[in-house]
Amino acid sequence: MFRSLSLLLLLTLATPMVMADRIKDLAVVSGVRTNQLIGYGLVVGLNGTGDQTTQTPFTVKSLKSMLSNMGVIIPPDVNLQLKNVAAVSVHADLPPFIKPGQTIDITVSSIGNAKSLRGGSLLLTPLKGADGATYAMAQGSLTTGGISASGGGSSVTVGVPSAGRIPNGATVERQVPGKFGGSDEFIVLNLRQADFTTAERIVAAVNTALGGSVAQAMDAASIQVRGPADPNQRVSLISVLENIEVVPAQGAAKIIVNARTGTVVIGQNVQVGPAAVSHGNITVTISSDPIVSQPGPFSGGRTAVVDNANIAVNQEKKPMFMFNPGAALNDIVQAVNQVGASPTDLIAILEALKAAGALKAELIVI
């Protein structure tokens, strides 16, 4: 009995676990999307860290225009020297189905040469969409994550004090028109990553859960599901669709290399054909060993110091390792760790394997 139990445990551990994901995590409903908003405004109340008006004249012009709309007329020949005002850009994401009167978070970033927006307040700023219409109004006190200080000719900056956020800093004034309900016969699910196998599995799972042939694949990225026109019934149907579990297909074998940071990400299905790799470093050492030249007696010569350079070339001995046919991710990582390759060396090894035709994966350098 115990022997059978041990054998069953070993078989269970040896069997790879198949993880299923919800359709909610694999796809999004077509038409349900966010929209970007942007605006231009002024931040006031800064402690002398605002824009230098001599280098950012648009800040003064914006302030004069705002004061003019409030009935305060400043003569054109008056040159304002302000240090507590900064011109900023304001942007936000407008979530789907958000209604007028609700609030959203906004991000405020300096446009000019303000040193810090810490402690400032954003004045009323309209946020517009790509169509030029105003969808929200922003205003409030900023929260910055950075700080800067200077004194005695020295300065230090931690984080980015020239940008900040205002939680719930904008009030929605207009709703984006959508087509969630109405005369549309189908609900379209768009995969986050296009894949024919995953699309086919979603179609099979939906048809099994709902019965019949209500779902059809349009292409590798879209699945259409026949649904009712009534919004309440469509919400109920989408709720059911979102929670159907599907085992997604394994992605294509890829290796992502960031040449700037030395980061290498190797996908699960990466394999290597038969190949032998040798890795070694050559160290050249040049040292100076001066020699004193002493002339012979009564030769009339003079004692002199002669430079003598010693050059030594040392090549670090690293073992050659071999990839057997069908070597997988674990084999690659172990072999590279054995030779002590740095991320830069690993990138060179992967590029050489790809050039030799031994790397069975797409190598993407970013």
C-alpha positions in Angstrom: 0.0 0.0 0.0 2.7 2.4 1.0 4.7 1.5 -2.2 1.6 2.2 -4.4 1.1 5.5 -2.5 4.7 6.5 -3.1 4.5 5.7 -6.8 1.3 7.7 -7.1 2.9 10.7 -5.4 5.9 10.5 -7.8 3.6 10.3 -10.8 1.7 13.3 -9.5 4.8 15.4 -9.0 6.1 14.4 -12.4 2.9 15.5 -14.2 3.1 19.1 -15.2 0.3 21.3 -13.8 -2.1 22.8 -16.4 -3.2 26.2 -15.2 -6.5 27.6 -16.6 -7.2 31.3 -16.9 -10.5 33.1 -16.9 -11.6 34.7 -20.2 -11.5 38.0 -18.2 -7.7 37.7 -18.0 -7.3 36.6 -21.6 -9.6 39.0 -23.5 -11.4 42.3 -23.4 -14.8 43.2 -24.6 -14.8 45.2 -27.8 -15.8 48.8 -27.2 -15.1 48.7 -23.5 -11.9 50.9 -23.4 -10.3 53.8 -21.7 -9.8 57.2 -23.3 -6.9 59.6 -22.8 -7.4 63.2 -21.7 -4.9 66.0 -21.7 -4.9 69.7 -20.6 -2.7 72.7 -20.0 -2.7 74.6 -16.7 -0.9 76.5 -14.0 0.4 75.4 -10.7 0.7 78.1 -8.1 1.9 78.4 -4.5 5.4 77.0 -5.1 8.1 77.9 -2.6 10.4 79.7 -5.1 10.8 76.6 -7.3 8.6 77.7 -10.2 9.5 78.6 -13.8 12.1 81.2 -14.6 9.9 83.6 -16.5 12.8 85.0 -18.5 13.3 81.5 -20.1 9.6 80.5 -20.1 7.6 83.5 -21.4 4.5 81.3 -22.0 4.1 81.0 -18.3 3.7 84.7 -17.9 1.4 84.9 -20.9 -0.8 82.1 -19.5 -1.0 83.9 -16.1 -2.0 87.2 -17.7 -4.6 85.5 -19.8 -6.1 83.8 -16.8 -6.2 87.1 -14.8 -7.7 88.9 -17.7 -10.6 86.4 -17.8 -11.1 87.2 -14.1 -11.3 90.9 -14.7 -7.7 91.7 -13.6 -6.0 93.7 -16.4 -2.2 93.8 -16.3 -0.6 96.4 -18.6 1.5 94.9 -21.5 4.6 96.8 -20.4 4.6 95.2 -16.9 7.2 92.4 -16.8 6.2 89.9 -14.1 9.0 88.1 -12.3 7.4 85.1 -10.7 9.0 82.2 -8.9 5.9 80.5 -7.5 4.1 79.6 -10.7 4.8 76.8 -13.1 3.2 75.8 -16.5 2.2 72.2 -16.5 0.6 69.5 -18.6 -2.2 67.5 -17.1 -3.2 64.1 -18.3 -5.6 61.3 -17.2 -7.3 58.2 -18.3 -11.1 58.2 -18.6 -12.4 54.8 -17.6 -15.2 53.1 -19.6 -18.8 53.7 -18.4 -17.8 56.5 -16.0 -20.6 59.0 -15.5 -20.6 62.8 -15.1 -20.0 63.8 -11.5 -17.6 61.0 -10.8 -13.9 61.7 -10.2 -10.6 60.4 -11.7 -7.0 60.6 -10.8 -4.7 63.0 -12.7 -1.0 63.4 -13.3 0.6 66.8 -13.4 4.0 67.4 -15.1 6.1 70.5 -15.5 6.5 71.9 -19.0 9.0 74.7 -18.2 12.1 74.7 -16.0 10.4 74.5 -12.6 12.7 72.8 -10.1 9.9 71.3 -8.1 6.1 71.2 -7.9 6.1 70.2 -4.2 3.5 72.1 -2.2 1.8 73.6 -5.3 -1.9 73.7 -6.3 -3.3 73.2 -9.8 -5.7 75.8 -10.9 -8.9 74.9 -12.7 -7.9 73.1 -15.9 -10.1 71.6 -18.6 -9.2 68.1 -19.8 -9.9 67.4 -23.5 -10.1 64.3 -25.6 -8.8 63.6 -29.1 -12.0 65.2 -30.5 -11.3 68.5 -28.8 -14.3 68.2 -26.5 -13.9 68.9 -22.7 -14.6 65.7 -20.7 -13.3 66.7 -17.2 -12.2 69.6 -15.1 -9.1 69.3 -12.9 -8.1 71.2 -9.8 -6.4 70.4 -6.5 -3.3 70.2 -4.4 -0.4 68.1 -5.8 1.3 65.2 -4.2 4.9 64.7 -5.4 7.1 61.7 -4.7 10.5 63.5 -5.1 12.3 66.2 -3.3 15.2 68.6 -4.1 17.4 70.7 -1.9 20.3 73.1 -2.5 22.7 75.2 -0.5 26.2 76.4 -0.6 26.6 75.7 -4.3 25.6 72.0 -3.8 22.2 70.4 -4.6 20.6 67.0 -4.3 17.5 65.6 -5.9 15.7 62.5 -4.9 13.0 61.1 -7.2 11.2 63.4 -9.7 9.9 66.5 -7.9 8.8 68.1 -11.2 5.8 65.8 -11.6 3.0 64.8 -9.2 -0.4 63.3 -8.9 -3.8 64.5 -7.6 -6.0 61.6 -6.4 -9.6 62.2 -7.5 -8.3 65.5 -8.9 -10.7 65.8 -11.9 -14.5 65.7 -12.1 -16.0 64.1 -15.2 -18.3 66.5 -17.0 -19.2 64.4 -20.1 -19.7 60.7 -20.8 -18.1 59.1 -23.8 -20.7 57.6 -26.0 -20.6 53.9 -26.3 -22.3 51.0 -28.1 -22.6 48.5 -25.3 -26.3 48.0 -25.8 -28.5 48.5 -28.8 -29.0 46.7 -32.1 -25.6 44.8 -32.1 -26.2 41.1 -32.4 -22.8 40.0 -31.3 -20.5 40.6 -28.3 -16.9 40.6 -29.6 -14.0 39.4 -27.3 -10.6 40.6 -28.3 -7.6 38.6 -27.1 -4.9 40.5 -25.3 -2.4 38.4 -27.3 -3.5 37.0 -30.6 -3.2 33.2 -30.8 -5.1 30.8 -33.1 -5.0 28.0 -30.6 -6.2 30.1 -27.7 -9.0 31.5 -29.8 -10.2 28.0 -30.8 -10.1 26.9 -27.1 -12.2 29.9 -26.0 -14.8 29.1 -28.7 -15.0 25.5 -27.6 -15.2 26.5 -23.9 -18.0 29.1 -24.5 -20.0 26.7 -26.7 -19.7 24.0 -24.1 -20.8 26.4 -21.3 -23.7 28.0 -23.1 -24.6 25.2 -25.5 -25.0 25.3 -29.2 -22.8 27.4 -31.5 -23.2 30.8 -29.9 -19.4 31.6 -30.3 -17.4 31.8 -33.5 -13.8 32.8 -34.1 -13.4 35.8 -36.4 -9.6 35.5 -36.5 -6.6 34.8 -34.2 -7.6 37.8 -32.0 -11.4 38.1 -32.0 -14.3 35.9 -31.0 -17.9 36.9 -31.5 -20.6 35.6 -29.2 -24.3 35.9 -30.1 -25.9 38.0 -27.4 -29.2 39.9 -26.6 -29.7 43.5 -27.4 -31.1 44.4 -23.9 -28.3 45.9 -21.8 -29.3 44.1 -18.6 -29.1 40.7 -20.4 -25.8 41.6 -22.1 -24.3 42.4 -18.7 -25.4 39.0 -17.3 -24.0 37.2 -20.4 -20.7 39.0 -20.2 -20.5 38.2 -16.5 -20.8 34.5 -17.4 -18.3 34.7 -20.2 -15.7 36.4 -18.1 -15.6 33.6 -15.6 -15.3 30.7 -18.0 -11.9 29.1 -17.6 -9.7 28.3 -20.5 -6.2 26.8 -20.8 -4.3 29.2 -23.0 -1.9 28.0 -25.6 1.8 28.2 -24.9 3.4 31.2 -26.7 6.0 31.0 -29.4 9.6 30.5 -28.3 11.2 33.9 -27.7 14.2 35.3 -26.1 14.0 39.0 -25.2 17.4 40.8 -24.8 17.8 44.4 -23.5 21.2 45.4 -24.7 21.2 48.6 -22.6 20.6 47.0 -19.2 21.9 43.5 -19.9 18.5 41.9 -19.1 17.8 38.6 -20.8 14.4 36.8 -20.6 14.2 33.3 -22.0 10.8 31.9 -22.8 9.5 28.5 -21.7 9.7 26.7 -25.1 13.2 27.8 -26.1 15.3 24.9 -27.2 18.8 24.6 -28.6 20.1 22.3 -31.3 23.5 20.5 -31.1 26.2 23.1 -30.5 29.5 23.6 -28.6 30.3 26.9 -27.0 33.6 28.1 -25.6 33.7 31.1 -23.4 36.8 32.8 -22.1 38.3 36.2 -21.3 41.7 37.6 -22.3 43.4 39.9 -19.8 46.3 42.0 -21.0 48.6 43.4 -18.2 51.2 46.1 -18.9 53.5 47.0 -16.0 56.4 49.5 -15.9 59.8 48.2 -14.6 62.4 51.0 -14.9 66.1 50.0 -15.1 69.0 52.2 -14.0 71.7 52.4 -16.7 75.1 52.8 -15.1 78.0 53.8 -17.5 81.4 52.2 -17.2 84.3 53.9 -15.3 86.0 56.8 -17.1 83.6 56.5 -20.0 82.3 60.0 -19.6 78.7 58.7 -19.6 75.9 59.7 -17.3 73.6 57.6 -15.2 70.1 57.4 -16.7 66.8 55.6 -15.9 65.6 53.5 -18.8 61.8 52.6 -19.0 61.1 48.9 -19.4 57.6 47.7 -20.0 56.5 44.2 -19.2 53.5 42.9 -21.1 51.7 39.7 -20.1 48.7 38.2 -21.7 46.6 35.8 -19.6 43.6 34.0 -21.0 41.1 32.8 -18.5 40.5 29.1 -19.0 36.8 28.3 -19.1 35.4 25.0 -20.1 33.7 24.4 -23.4 30.1 23.2 -22.9 28.0 21.3 -25.4 24.2 21.5 -26.0 22.6 18.2 -26.8 19.8 18.0 -29.3 16.6 19.4 -27.8 18.2 21.2 -24.9 15.6 23.2 -23.0 15.6 26.3 -20.8 17.0 24.7 -17.7 19.9 23.3 -19.7 20.8 26.7 -21.2 20.7 28.4 -17.8 22.9 25.7 -16.1 25.4 25.7 -18.9 25.8 29.5 -18.9 26.1 29.6 -15.1 28.9 27.0 -15.2 31.1 29.2 -17.3 30.3 32.3 -15.2 29.1 34.4 -18.1 27.9 37.9 -17.4 24.6 39.2 -19.0 26.7 40.9 -21.7 28.5 37.6 -22.5 25.2 35.7 -22.4 23.9 38.1 -25.1 26.9 37.4 -27.3 26.5 33.6 -26.8 22.8 33.8 -27.7 23.5 35.8 -30.8 26.2 33.4 -31.9 23.9 30.4 -31.4 21.2 32.2 -33.4 23.7 32.9 -36.2 24.8 29.2 -36.2 21.2 28.1 -36.5 21.2 26.2 -33.2 18.8 28.5 -31.4 15.2 27.4 -31.9 13.6 30.6 -30.9 13.0 34.2 -32.0 15.7 36.5 -30.6 14.4 40.0 -30.0 16.9 42.7 -29.1 15.4 45.9 -27.7 
